Amino acid sequence: MLELAADQCVFVDDSPQDLPRVAEPGLATVYAKGRRRTIAVLEDLVGVSLTGQG
């Protein structure tokens, strides 16, 4: 177990109905709607390139 605070975590799911419940304790959430969009949103959240491009 990593023992991270909720605000240090990101939850990614392709079911938008799950996101509000998970976000409640403070987790960042990303709706996985297409690979490129999901990666772009994650890159914005964490502030690093996940593809090695940019």
C-alpha positions in Angstrom: 0.0 0.0 0.0 1.3 3.4 -0.9 -0.4 5.3 1.9 -1.0 8.4 -0.1 -3.5 11.2 0.8 -6.5 11.4 -1.4 -5.4 14.6 -2.9 -2.2 12.9 -4.2 -4.2 10.3 -6.2 -5.9 10.2 -9.5 -8.8 7.8 -10.3 -9.3 6.9 -14.0 -12.5 5.2 -15.1 -14.5 4.7 -18.3 -17.8 4.8 -16.3 -18.7 8.4 -15.6 -21.3 7.4 -13.0 -18.5 6.2 -10.7 -16.5 9.5 -10.8 -18.6 11.7 -8.4 -18.6 9.0 -5.6 -14.8 8.6 -5.9 -14.2 12.4 -6.1 -16.0 13.0 -2.8 -13.1 12.1 -0.5 -10.8 14.3 -2.6 -9.4 12.2 -5.3 -8.9 13.8 -8.7 -10.9 11.9 -11.3 -10.5 11.4 -15.0 -13.2 10.1 -17.3 -11.4 7.8 -19.7 -13.0 8.7 -23.0 -10.5 7.9 -25.6 -6.8 7.2 -25.2 -5.4 10.6 -26.4 -7.9 12.6 -24.4 -7.3 10.6 -21.2 -3.5 10.9 -21.5 -3.8 14.7 -22.2 -6.0 15.2 -19.1 -3.6 13.1 -16.9 -0.6 15.1 -18.3 -2.4 18.3 -17.3 -3.1 17.0 -13.8 0.4 15.7 -13.0 2.3 18.2 -15.0 4.5 15.8 -16.9 4.5 14.3 -20.3 3.3 10.7 -20.3 4.1 10.1 -23.9 7.6 11.5 -24.1 6.4 14.1 -26.6 6.6 17.6 -25.2 
